[in-house]
Amino acid sequence: MANVRDLKKDINYVLGDIIEAVYVWEYSNTDKDTKKSEGIIDEAIETFDELIAKVNAKNVENAKAHFKAINGELETKGRALIDKINKLG
């Protein structure tokens, strides 16, 4: 991984794209209830806040391992959110 700035951009892009996908789904399915889709947006925002807080943590012993773990967590949580979007009926 190149640097912290790139990791922050990745977090922003991935979760921003997930939120955008939910908005597209809502726009395409105006006849359906949006409680589940709004919950996905809320979860994406919470995930963003958690990951950025971890990136900004100053008291980290092994920075490389710390950032690699954050990147892995972003991938895992991002995939879970995408799965939820795909299951919206």
SEPA-830058 format. One record per residue: residue number from 1; z, y, x of N, C-alpha, C, O, CB in turn. Coordinates in Angstrom, 1 decimal. Last residue first. Glycine has a CB too. Layout:
# SEPA-830058
<site k="NUM" n_z="Z" n_y="Y" n_x="X" ca_z="Z" ca_y="Y" ca_x="X" c_z="Z" c_y="Y" c_x="X" o_z="Z" o_y="Y" o_x="X" cb_z="Z" cb_y="Y" cb_x="X"/>
...
***
This chain:
# SEPA-830058
<site k="89" n_z="-2.5" n_y="-6.6" n_x="-35.1" ca_z="-3.4" ca_y="-7.2" ca_x="-36.1" c_z="-4.1" c_y="-6.2" c_x="-36.9" o_z="-4.9" o_y="-6.5" o_x="-37.8" cb_z="-2.8" cb_y="-8.1" cb_x="-36.9"/>
<site k="88" n_z="-2.0" n_y="-6.9" n_x="-31.7" ca_z="-1.9" ca_y="-6.1" ca_x="-32.9" c_z="-3.0" c_y="-6.5" c_x="-33.9" o_z="-4.1" o_y="-6.8" o_x="-33.5" cb_z="-2.1" cb_y="-4.6" cb_x="-32.5"/>
<site k="87" n_z="-2.5" n_y="-8.4" n_x="-29.4" ca_z="-1.9" ca_y="-9.1" ca_x="-30.6" c_z="-1.8" c_y="-8.2" c_x="-31.8" o_z="-1.4" o_y="-8.7" o_x="-32.9" cb_z="-0.5" cb_y="-9.7" cb_x="-30.2"/>
<site k="86" n_z="-3.3" n_y="-6.5" n_x="-27.6" ca_z="-4.2" ca_y="-7.5" ca_x="-28.0" c_z="-3.8" c_y="-8.3" c_x="-29.3" o_z="-4.6" o_y="-8.8" o_x="-30.0" cb_z="-4.5" cb_y="-8.5" cb_x="-26.9"/>
<site k="85" n_z="-0.9" n_y="-5.2" n_x="-27.1" ca_z="-2.0" ca_y="-4.5" ca_x="-27.7" c_z="-3.0" c_y="-5.5" c_x="-28.3" o_z="-3.5" o_y="-5.3" o_x="-29.4" cb_z="-2.7" cb_y="-3.5" cb_x="-26.7"/>
<site k="84" n_z="0.5" n_y="-7.3" n_x="-25.8" ca_z="1.0" ca_y="-6.8" ca_x="-27.1" c_z="-0.1" c_y="-6.0" c_x="-27.8" o_z="-0.2" o_y="-6.1" o_x="-29.1" cb_z="2.2" cb_y="-5.9" cb_x="-26.9"/>
<site k="83" n_z="-1.0" n_y="-7.4" n_x="-23.5" ca_z="-0.9" ca_y="-8.6" ca_x="-24.4" c_z="-0.4" c_y="-8.2" c_x="-25.8" o_z="-1.0" o_y="-8.7" o_x="-26.8" cb_z="0.0" cb_y="-9.7" cb_x="-23.8"/>
<site k="82" n_z="-0.4" n_y="-5.0" n_x="-22.4" ca_z="-1.7" ca_y="-5.2" ca_x="-22.8" c_z="-1.8" c_y="-6.4" c_x="-23.7" o_z="-2.6" o_y="-6.4" o_x="-24.7" cb_z="-2.6" cb_y="-5.5" cb_x="-21.6"/>
<site k="81" n_z="2.3" n_y="-5.4" n_x="-21.8" ca_z="2.0" ca_y="-4.4" ca_x="-22.8" c_z="0.5" c_y="-4.6" c_x="-23.3" o_z="0.3" o_y="-4.4" o_x="-24.5" cb_z="2.1" cb_y="-3.0" cb_x="-22.2"/>
<site k="80" n_z="2.1" n_y="-7.4" n_x="-19.8" ca_z="2.8" ca_y="-7.6" ca_x="-21.1" c_z="2.5" c_y="-6.7" c_x="-22.2" o_z="2.3" o_y="-7.0" o_x="-23.3" cb_z="4.3" cb_y="-7.6" cb_x="-20.8"/>
<site k="79" n_z="0.7" n_y="-6.0" n_x="-17.8" ca_z="0.1" ca_y="-7.1" ca_x="-18.5" c_z="0.8" c_y="-7.4" c_x="-19.8" o_z="0.1" o_y="-7.8" o_x="-20.8" cb_z="0.1" cb_y="-8.3" cb_x="-17.6"/>
<site k="78" n_z="2.7" n_y="-4.1" n_x="-17.2" ca_z="1.4" ca_y="-3.7" ca_x="-17.7" c_z="0.7" c_y="-4.8" c_x="-18.4" o_z="0.1" o_y="-4.5" o_x="-19.5" cb_z="0.6" cb_y="-3.1" cb_x="-16.6"/>
<site k="77" n_z="4.7" n_y="-5.7" n_x="-16.1" ca_z="5.0" ca_y="-5.0" ca_x="-17.4" c_z="3.7" c_y="-4.5" c_x="-18.0" o_z="3.5" o_y="-4.5" o_x="-19.2" cb_z="5.9" cb_y="-3.9" cb_x="-17.1"/>
<site k="76" n_z="3.3" n_y="-6.7" n_x="-13.8" ca_z="3.9" ca_y="-7.6" ca_x="-14.8" c_z="4.1" c_y="-6.9" c_x="-16.2" o_z="3.7" o_y="-7.4" o_x="-17.2" cb_z="5.2" cb_y="-8.2" cb_x="-14.3"/>
<site k="75" n_z="2.6" n_y="-4.4" n_x="-12.4" ca_z="1.5" ca_y="-5.3" ca_x="-12.8" c_z="2.1" c_y="-6.2" c_x="-14.0" o_z="1.4" o_y="-6.5" o_x="-14.9" cb_z="1.1" cb_y="-6.2" cb_x="-11.7"/>
<site k="74" n_z="5.1" n_y="-3.2" n_x="-12.0" ca_z="4.1" ca_y="-2.5" ca_x="-12.7" c_z="3.0" c_y="-3.4" c_x="-13.3" o_z="2.6" o_y="-3.4" o_x="-14.4" cb_z="3.4" cb_y="-1.4" cb_x="-11.9"/>
<site k="73" n_z="6.2" n_y="-5.2" n_x="-10.3" ca_z="6.8" ca_y="-4.9" ca_x="-11.7" c_z="5.8" c_y="-4.2" c_x="-12.6" o_z="5.7" o_y="-4.4" o_x="-13.8" cb_z="8.1" cb_y="-4.1" cb_x="-11.5"/>
<site k="72" n_z="4.6" n_y="-4.9" n_x="-8.1" ca_z="4.6" ca_y="-6.1" ca_x="-8.8" c_z="5.1" c_y="-6.0" c_x="-10.2" o_z="4.6" o_y="-6.6" o_x="-11.2" cb_z="5.4" cb_y="-7.2" cb_x="-8.1"/>
<site k="71" n_z="5.4" n_y="-2.3" n_x="-7.3" ca_z="4.0" ca_y="-2.6" ca_x="-7.7" c_z="3.8" c_y="-3.8" c_x="-8.5" o_z="3.1" o_y="-3.9" o_x="-9.4" cb_z="3.1" cb_y="-2.6" cb_x="-6.4"/>
<site k="70" n_z="8.1" n_y="-2.8" n_x="-6.8" ca_z="7.7" ca_y="-1.9" ca_x="-7.9" c_z="6.3" c_y="-2.1" c_x="-8.3" o_z="6.0" o_y="-2.1" o_x="-9.5" cb_z="7.9" cb_y="-0.4" cb_x="-7.4"/>
<site k="69" n_z="7.8" n_y="-4.5" n_x="-4.5" ca_z="8.4" ca_y="-5.0" ca_x="-5.8" c_z="8.1" c_y="-4.1" c_x="-7.0" o_z="7.8" o_y="-4.6" o_x="-8.1" cb_z="9.9" cb_y="-5.1" cb_x="-5.6"/>
<site k="68" n_z="6.7" n_y="-2.7" n_x="-2.8" ca_z="5.9" ca_y="-3.8" ca_x="-3.2" c_z="6.4" c_y="-4.5" c_x="-4.4" o_z="5.7" o_y="-4.9" o_x="-5.3" cb_z="5.9" cb_y="-4.9" cb_x="-2.0"/>
<site k="67" n_z="8.8" n_y="-0.9" n_x="-2.4" ca_z="7.6" ca_y="-0.4" ca_x="-3.1" c_z="6.7" c_y="-1.6" c_x="-3.5" o_z="6.0" o_y="-1.5" o_x="-4.5" cb_z="6.8" cb_y="0.5" cb_x="-2.2"/>
<site k="66" n_z="10.6" n_y="-2.7" n_x="-1.1" ca_z="11.0" ca_y="-2.0" ca_x="-2.4" c_z="9.7" c_y="-1.6" c_x="-3.1" o_z="9.6" o_y="-1.8" o_x="-4.3" cb_z="11.8" cb_y="-0.8" cb_x="-2.0"/>
<site k="65" n_z="9.3" n_y="-3.4" n_x="1.2" ca_z="9.6" ca_y="-4.4" ca_x="0.2" c_z="9.9" c_y="-3.8" c_x="-1.2" o_z="9.5" o_y="-4.3" o_x="-2.2" cb_z="10.7" cb_y="-5.3" cb_x="0.7"/>
<site k="64" n_z="9.2" n_y="-0.8" n_x="2.4" ca_z="8.0" ca_y="-1.6" ca_x="2.1" c_z="8.2" c_y="-2.6" c_x="1.1" o_z="7.4" o_y="-2.7" o_x="0.1" cb_z="7.5" cb_y="-2.2" cb_x="3.4"/>
<site k="63" n_z="12.0" n_y="-0.1" n_x="2.7" ca_z="11.1" ca_y="0.7" ca_x="1.8" c_z="9.8" c_y="-0.1" c_x="1.4" o_z="9.4" o_y="-0.1" o_x="0.3" cb_z="10.7" cb_y="2.0" cb_x="2.5"/>
<site k="62" n_z="14.9" n_y="-1.4" n_x="2.7" ca_z="13.5" ca_y="-1.9" ca_x="3.2" c_z="12.5" c_y="-1.2" c_x="2.3" o_z="12.2" o_y="-1.8" o_x="1.2" cb_z="13.4" cb_y="-3.4" cb_x="3.2"/>
<site k="61" n_z="16.9" n_y="0.2" n_x="1.5" ca_z="17.0" ca_y="-0.4" ca_x="2.9" c_z="15.6" c_y="-0.7" c_x="3.5" o_z="15.3" o_y="-0.3" o_x="4.6" cb_z="17.9" cb_y="-1.6" cb_x="2.9"/>
<site k="60" n_z="17.1" n_y="3.3" n_x="-0.1" ca_z="16.5" ca_y="2.0" ca_x="-0.1" c_z="16.5" c_y="1.5" c_x="1.4" o_z="16.1" o_y="2.2" o_x="2.3" cb_z="15.0" cb_y="2.1" cb_x="-0.6"/>
<site k="59" n_z="18.0" n_y="5.8" n_x="-1.5" ca_z="18.8" ca_y="4.9" ca_x="-0.7" c_z="18.3" c_y="3.5" c_x="-0.7" o_z="18.9" o_y="2.6" o_x="-1.3" cb_z="20.3" cb_y="4.9" cb_x="-1.2"/>
<site k="58" n_z="16.2" n_y="7.2" n_x="-3.1" ca_z="16.3" ca_y="7.5" ca_x="-1.7" c_z="17.0" c_y="6.5" c_x="-0.9" o_z="16.7" o_y="6.4" o_x="0.3" cb_z="16.9" cb_y="8.9" cb_x="-1.6"/>
<site k="57" n_z="13.9" n_y="6.7" n_x="-5.7" ca_z="15.2" ca_y="6.3" ca_x="-5.1" c_z="15.2" c_y="6.5" c_x="-3.6" o_z="14.3" o_y="6.1" o_x="-2.9" cb_z="15.5" cb_y="4.8" cb_x="-5.5"/>
<site k="56" n_z="11.4" n_y="7.1" n_x="-6.7" ca_z="12.1" ca_y="8.2" ca_x="-6.2" c_z="13.4" c_y="7.9" c_x="-5.6" o_z="14.1" o_y="8.8" o_x="-5.1" cb_z="12.2" cb_y="9.2" cb_x="-7.3"/>
<site k="55" n_z="10.7" n_y="4.6" n_x="-7.7" ca_z="9.9" ca_y="5.1" ca_x="-6.6" c_z="10.7" c_y="6.2" c_x="-5.9" o_z="10.7" o_y="6.4" o_x="-4.7" cb_z="8.6" cb_y="5.6" cb_x="-7.1"/>
<site k="54" n_z="12.6" n_y="4.4" n_x="-9.8" ca_z="12.7" ca_y="3.5" ca_x="-8.7" c_z="11.9" c_y="4.0" c_x="-7.5" o_z="12.4" o_y="3.8" o_x="-6.4" cb_z="12.2" cb_y="2.1" cb_x="-9.1"/>
<site k="53" n_z="11.6" n_y="6.4" n_x="-11.5" ca_z="12.9" ca_y="6.5" ca_x="-11.0" c_z="13.1" c_y="5.6" c_x="-9.8" o_z="13.8" o_y="6.0" o_x="-8.8" cb_z="14.0" cb_y="6.2" cb_x="-12.1"/>
<site k="52" n_z="9.1" n_y="5.3" n_x="-12.1" ca_z="9.1" ca_y="6.5" ca_x="-11.3" c_z="10.5" c_y="6.7" c_x="-10.7" o_z="10.7" o_y="7.2" o_x="-9.6" cb_z="8.7" cb_y="7.7" cb_x="-12.2"/>
<site k="51" n_z="10.0" n_y="3.1" n_x="-13.6" ca_z="9.3" ca_y="2.8" ca_x="-12.4" c_z="9.3" c_y="4.1" c_x="-11.5" o_z="9.5" o_y="4.0" o_x="-10.3" cb_z="7.9" cb_y="2.4" cb_x="-12.6"/>
<site k="50" n_z="11.2" n_y="4.3" n_x="-15.9" ca_z="12.0" ca_y="3.4" ca_x="-15.0" c_z="11.3" c_y="3.3" c_x="-13.6" o_z="12.0" o_y="3.3" o_x="-12.6" cb_z="12.1" cb_y="2.0" cb_x="-15.7"/>
<site k="49" n_z="9.1" n_y="5.8" n_x="-17.0" ca_z="10.3" ca_y="6.5" ca_x="-16.5" c_z="11.1" c_y="5.6" c_x="-15.5" o_z="11.6" o_y="6.1" o_x="-14.5" cb_z="11.2" cb_y="6.9" cb_x="-17.7"/>
<site k="48" n_z="7.3" n_y="3.7" n_x="-17.6" ca_z="6.9" ca_y="4.8" ca_x="-16.7" c_z="8.2" c_y="5.5" c_x="-16.1" o_z="8.3" o_y="5.6" o_x="-14.9" cb_z="6.0" cb_y="5.9" cb_x="-17.4"/>
<site k="47" n_z="8.8" n_y="2.4" n_x="-19.5" ca_z="8.4" ca_y="1.7" ca_x="-18.3" c_z="8.1" c_y="2.7" c_x="-17.2" o_z="8.5" o_y="2.6" o_x="-16.1" cb_z="7.3" cb_y="0.7" cb_x="-18.5"/>
<site k="46" n_z="8.9" n_y="4.3" n_x="-21.5" ca_z="10.2" ca_y="3.9" ca_x="-20.9" c_z="9.9" c_y="3.2" c_x="-19.6" o_z="10.6" o_y="3.4" o_x="-18.6" cb_z="10.9" cb_y="2.9" cb_x="-21.8"/>
<site k="45" n_z="6.2" n_y="4.4" n_x="-22.2" ca_z="6.9" ca_y="5.6" ca_x="-21.6" c_z="8.2" c_y="5.2" c_x="-20.9" o_z="8.5" o_y="5.8" o_x="-19.9" cb_z="7.1" cb_y="6.6" cb_x="-22.8"/>
<site k="44" n_z="5.8" n_y="1.8" n_x="-23.1" ca_z="5.1" ca_y="2.3" ca_x="-22.0" c_z="5.7" c_y="3.5" c_x="-21.3" o_z="5.8" o_y="3.6" o_x="-20.1" cb_z="3.6" cb_y="2.6" cb_x="-22.4"/>
<site k="43" n_z="7.5" n_y="1.9" n_x="-25.4" ca_z="7.8" ca_y="0.9" ca_x="-24.3" c_z="7.1" c_y="1.3" c_x="-23.0" o_z="7.6" o_y="1.2" o_x="-21.9" cb_z="7.4" cb_y="-0.5" cb_x="-24.7"/>
<site k="42" n_z="6.1" n_y="3.7" n_x="-27.0" ca_z="7.5" ca_y="4.0" ca_x="-26.5" c_z="7.9" c_y="3.1" c_x="-25.3" o_z="8.5" o_y="3.6" o_x="-24.4" cb_z="8.5" cb_y="3.8" cb_x="-27.6"/>
<site k="41" n_z="3.8" n_y="2.2" n_x="-27.4" ca_z="3.7" ca_y="3.5" ca_x="-26.7" c_z="5.1" c_y="3.9" c_x="-26.1" o_z="5.2" o_y="4.3" o_x="-25.0" cb_z="3.2" cb_y="4.6" cb_x="-27.6"/>
<site k="40" n_z="4.8" n_y="0.1" n_x="-28.8" ca_z="4.2" ca_y="-0.2" ca_x="-27.5" c_z="4.1" c_y="1.1" c_x="-26.7" o_z="4.3" o_y="1.1" o_x="-25.5" cb_z="2.8" cb_y="-0.8" cb_x="-27.7"/>
<site k="39" n_z="5.7" n_y="1.5" n_x="-31.1" ca_z="6.7" ca_y="0.8" ca_x="-30.3" c_z="6.1" c_y="0.5" c_x="-28.9" o_z="6.8" o_y="0.6" o_x="-27.9" cb_z="7.2" cb_y="-0.5" cb_x="-30.9"/>
<site k="38" n_z="3.2" n_y="2.1" n_x="-32.2" ca_z="4.1" ca_y="3.2" ca_x="-31.7" c_z="5.2" c_y="2.7" c_x="-30.8" o_z="5.6" o_y="3.3" o_x="-29.8" cb_z="4.7" cb_y="4.0" cb_x="-32.9"/>
<site k="37" n_z="2.4" n_y="-0.4" n_x="-32.9" ca_z="1.7" ca_y="0.3" ca_x="-31.9" c_z="2.5" c_y="1.5" c_x="-31.3" o_z="2.4" o_y="1.7" o_x="-30.1" cb_z="0.4" cb_y="0.8" cb_x="-32.5"/>
<site k="36" n_z="4.3" n_y="-1.0" n_x="-34.9" ca_z="4.2" ca_y="-1.8" ca_x="-33.7" c_z="3.5" c_y="-1.1" c_x="-32.6" o_z="3.9" o_y="-1.2" o_x="-31.4" cb_z="3.5" cb_y="-3.2" cb_x="-34.0"/>
<site k="35" n_z="3.8" n_y="1.1" n_x="-36.8" ca_z="5.1" ca_y="0.9" ca_x="-36.2" c_z="5.1" c_y="0.1" c_x="-34.9" o_z="5.7" o_y="0.5" o_x="-34.0" cb_z="6.0" cb_y="0.2" cb_x="-37.2"/>
<site k="34" n_z="1.4" n_y="1.5" n_x="-38.2" ca_z="1.4" ca_y="1.9" ca_x="-36.8" c_z="2.8" c_y="1.7" c_x="-36.1" o_z="3.0" o_y="2.1" o_x="-35.0" cb_z="1.0" cb_y="3.3" cb_x="-36.6"/>
<site k="33" n_z="-0.5" n_y="-0.5" n_x="-40.4" ca_z="0.8" ca_y="0.1" ca_x="-40.1" c_z="0.9" c_y="0.3" c_x="-38.6" o_z="0.5" o_y="-0.5" o_x="-37.8" cb_z="2.0" cb_y="-0.8" cb_x="-40.6"/>
<site k="32" n_z="-4.0" n_y="0.3" n_x="-41.1" ca_z="-2.9" ca_y="-0.6" ca_x="-40.7" c_z="-1.6" c_y="0.2" c_x="-40.3" o_z="-1.7" o_y="1.3" o_x="-40.0" cb_z="-3.3" cb_y="-1.5" cb_x="-39.6"/>
<site k="31" n_z="-6.1" n_y="1.9" n_x="-41.5" ca_z="-5.5" ca_y="1.3" ca_x="-42.7" c_z="-4.3" c_y="0.5" c_x="-42.4" o_z="-3.6" o_y="0.0" o_x="-43.3" cb_z="-6.5" cb_y="0.5" cb_x="-43.4"/>
<site k="30" n_z="-7.1" n_y="2.7" n_x="-39.1" ca_z="-6.3" ca_y="3.7" ca_x="-39.8" c_z="-5.6" c_y="3.1" c_x="-41.0" o_z="-4.7" o_y="3.7" o_x="-41.6" cb_z="-7.1" cb_y="4.8" cb_x="-40.2"/>
<site k="29" n_z="-8.1" n_y="1.5" n_x="-36.6" ca_z="-7.4" ca_y="0.8" ca_x="-37.7" c_z="-6.5" c_y="1.7" c_x="-38.5" o_z="-5.3" o_y="1.5" o_x="-38.6" cb_z="-6.6" cb_y="-0.4" cb_x="-37.1"/>
<site k="28" n_z="-9.0" n_y="3.3" n_x="-34.7" ca_z="-9.9" ca_y="2.3" ca_x="-35.3" c_z="-9.4" c_y="1.5" c_x="-36.5" o_z="-10.1" o_y="0.9" o_x="-37.2" cb_z="-10.3" cb_y="1.3" cb_x="-34.2"/>
<site k="27" n_z="-6.7" n_y="4.6" n_x="-34.0" ca_z="-7.8" ca_y="5.4" ca_x="-34.6" c_z="-8.8" c_y="4.4" c_x="-35.3" o_z="-9.4" o_y="4.8" o_x="-36.3" cb_z="-8.5" cb_y="6.2" cb_x="-33.5"/>
<site k="26" n_z="-5.2" n_y="2.6" n_x="-32.9" ca_z="-4.7" ca_y="3.3" ca_x="-34.1" c_z="-5.9" c_y="4.0" c_x="-34.8" o_z="-6.0" o_y="4.0" o_x="-36.0" cb_z="-3.6" cb_y="4.2" cb_x="-33.8"/>
<site k="25" n_z="-6.8" n_y="2.0" n_x="-30.7" ca_z="-6.6" ca_y="1.0" ca_x="-31.7" c_z="-6.1" c_y="1.6" c_x="-33.0" o_z="-6.6" o_y="1.3" o_x="-34.1" cb_z="-5.5" cb_y="0.0" cb_x="-31.3"/>
<site k="24" n_z="-6.6" n_y="4.4" n_x="-29.3" ca_z="-7.9" ca_y="3.9" ca_x="-29.8" c_z="-7.7" c_y="2.9" c_x="-30.9" o_z="-8.5" o_y="2.9" o_x="-31.9" cb_z="-8.7" cb_y="3.4" cb_x="-28.6"/>
<site k="23" n_z="-3.8" n_y="4.3" n_x="-28.8" ca_z="-4.4" ca_y="5.4" ca_x="-29.6" c_z="-5.8" c_y="5.0" c_x="-30.1" o_z="-6.1" o_y="5.3" o_x="-31.3" cb_z="-4.5" cb_y="6.7" cb_x="-28.8"/>
<site k="22" n_z="-3.8" n_y="2.1" n_x="-27.0" ca_z="-3.1" ca_y="2.1" ca_x="-28.3" c_z="-3.6" c_y="3.1" c_x="-29.3" o_z="-3.8" o_y="2.9" o_x="-30.4" cb_z="-1.6" cb_y="2.2" cb_x="-28.1"/>
<site k="21" n_z="-5.3" n_y="3.1" n_x="-24.9" ca_z="-5.8" ca_y="2.0" ca_x="-25.7" c_z="-5.1" c_y="1.8" c_x="-27.0" o_z="-5.7" o_y="1.4" o_x="-28.0" cb_z="-5.6" cb_y="0.7" cb_x="-24.8"/>
<site k="20" n_z="-3.5" n_y="5.1" n_x="-24.0" ca_z="-4.8" ca_y="5.5" ca_x="-24.6" c_z="-5.4" c_y="4.3" c_x="-25.4" o_z="-6.0" o_y="4.6" o_x="-26.4" cb_z="-5.8" cb_y="5.9" cb_x="-23.4"/>
<site k="19" n_z="-1.5" n_y="3.5" n_x="-23.0" ca_z="-1.2" ca_y="4.4" ca_x="-24.1" c_z="-2.5" c_y="4.8" c_x="-24.8" o_z="-2.6" o_y="4.9" o_x="-26.0" cb_z="-0.4" cb_y="5.7" cb_x="-23.7"/>
<site k="18" n_z="-2.9" n_y="2.3" n_x="-20.9" ca_z="-2.4" ca_y="1.5" ca_x="-22.0" c_z="-2.1" c_y="2.3" c_x="-23.2" o_z="-2.4" o_y="1.9" o_x="-24.3" cb_z="-1.1" cb_y="0.8" cb_x="-21.5"/>
<site k="17" n_z="-3.5" n_y="4.5" n_x="-19.3" ca_z="-4.6" ca_y="3.8" ca_x="-19.9" c_z="-4.1" c_y="2.9" c_x="-21.1" o_z="-4.8" o_y="2.7" o_x="-22.1" cb_z="-5.3" cb_y="3.0" cb_x="-18.9"/>
<site k="16" n_z="-0.9" n_y="5.2" n_x="-18.5" ca_z="-1.7" ca_y="6.2" ca_x="-19.3" c_z="-2.9" c_y="5.5" c_x="-20.0" o_z="-3.2" o_y="5.8" o_x="-21.2" cb_z="-2.2" cb_y="7.3" cb_x="-18.4"/>
<site k="15" n_z="-0.3" n_y="3.0" n_x="-17.0" ca_z="0.5" ca_y="3.2" ca_x="-18.2" c_z="-0.3" c_y="4.2" c_x="-19.1" o_z="-0.2" o_y="4.1" o_x="-20.4" cb_z="1.9" cb_y="3.7" cb_x="-18.0"/>
<site k="14" n_z="-2.2" n_y="3.4" n_x="-14.9" ca_z="-2.1" ca_y="2.1" ca_x="-15.7" c_z="-1.4" c_y="2.4" c_x="-17.0" o_z="-1.9" o_y="1.9" o_x="-18.0" cb_z="-1.3" cb_y="1.1" cb_x="-14.8"/>
<site k="13" n_z="-1.8" n_y="6.1" n_x="-14.0" ca_z="-3.0" ca_y="5.6" ca_x="-14.5" c_z="-2.9" c_y="4.4" c_x="-15.4" o_z="-3.5" o_y="4.3" o_x="-16.5" cb_z="-4.0" cb_y="5.3" cb_x="-13.4"/>
<site k="12" n_z="1.0" n_y="6.1" n_x="-13.1" ca_z="0.5" ca_y="7.0" ca_x="-14.1" c_z="-0.8" c_y="6.5" c_x="-14.8" o_z="-0.9" o_y="6.6" o_x="-16.0" cb_z="0.3" cb_y="8.4" cb_x="-13.5"/>
<site k="11" n_z="0.9" n_y="4.1" n_x="-11.2" ca_z="1.8" ca_y="4.0" ca_x="-12.4" c_z="1.3" c_y="4.8" c_x="-13.5" o_z="1.2" o_y="4.4" o_x="-14.6" cb_z="3.3" cb_y="4.4" cb_x="-12.0"/>
<site k="10" n_z="-0.9" n_y="5.2" n_x="-9.4" ca_z="-1.2" ca_y="3.9" ca_x="-10.0" c_z="-0.3" c_y="3.7" c_x="-11.3" o_z="-0.8" o_y="3.3" o_x="-12.3" cb_z="-0.9" cb_y="2.7" cb_x="-9.1"/>
<site k="9" n_z="0.5" n_y="7.5" n_x="-8.6" ca_z="-0.8" ca_y="7.6" ca_x="-9.3" c_z="-1.1" c_y="6.3" c_x="-10.1" o_z="-1.6" o_y="6.4" o_x="-11.2" cb_z="-1.9" cb_y="8.0" cb_x="-8.4"/>
<site k="8" n_z="2.6" n_y="6.3" n_x="-7.3" ca_z="2.9" ca_y="7.1" ca_x="-8.5" c_z="1.6" c_y="7.3" c_x="-9.3" o_z="1.7" o_y="7.3" o_x="-10.5" cb_z="3.4" cb_y="8.5" cb_x="-8.0"/>
<site k="7" n_z="1.2" n_y="5.1" n_x="-5.2" ca_z="1.9" ca_y="4.3" ca_x="-6.1" c_z="2.2" c_y="5.0" c_x="-7.4" o_z="2.1" o_y="4.5" o_x="-8.5" cb_z="3.2" cb_y="3.8" cb_x="-5.5"/>
<site k="6" n_z="0.2" n_y="7.4" n_x="-3.9" ca_z="-0.7" ca_y="6.4" ca_x="-4.5" c_z="0.0" c_y="5.5" c_x="-5.5" o_z="-0.6" o_y="5.2" o_x="-6.6" cb_z="-1.4" cb_y="5.6" cb_x="-3.4"/>
<site k="5" n_z="2.7" n_y="8.4" n_x="-3.0" ca_z="1.8" ca_y="9.2" ca_x="-3.9" c_z="0.8" c_y="8.3" c_x="-4.6" o_z="0.6" o_y="8.5" o_x="-5.8" cb_z="1.1" cb_y="10.3" cb_x="-3.1"/>
<site k="4" n_z="3.5" n_y="6.5" n_x="-1.2" ca_z="4.3" ca_y="6.7" ca_x="-2.4" c_z="3.4" c_y="7.5" c_x="-3.4" o_z="3.5" o_y="7.2" o_x="-4.6" cb_z="5.6" cb_y="7.5" cb_x="-2.1"/>
<site k="3" n_z="0.7" n_y="4.8" n_x="0.3" ca_z="1.8" ca_y="5.6" ca_x="0.3" c_z="2.4" c_y="5.8" c_x="-1.1" o_z="1.9" o_y="5.2" o_x="-2.1" cb_z="1.4" cb_y="7.0" cb_x="0.8"/>
<site k="2" n_z="-0.8" n_y="2.2" n_x="0.5" ca_z="-1.0" ca_y="3.4" ca_x="1.4" c_z="0.2" c_y="4.3" c_x="1.4" o_z="0.8" o_y="4.5" o_x="2.5" cb_z="-2.2" cb_y="4.2" cb_x="0.9"/>
<site k="1" n_z="0.0" n_y="-1.2" n_x="0.8" ca_z="0.0" ca_y="0.0" ca_x="0.0" c_z="0.0" c_y="1.2" c_x="0.9" o_z="0.7" o_y="1.3" o_x="1.9" cb_z="1.2" cb_y="0.0" cb_x="-1.0"/>
***
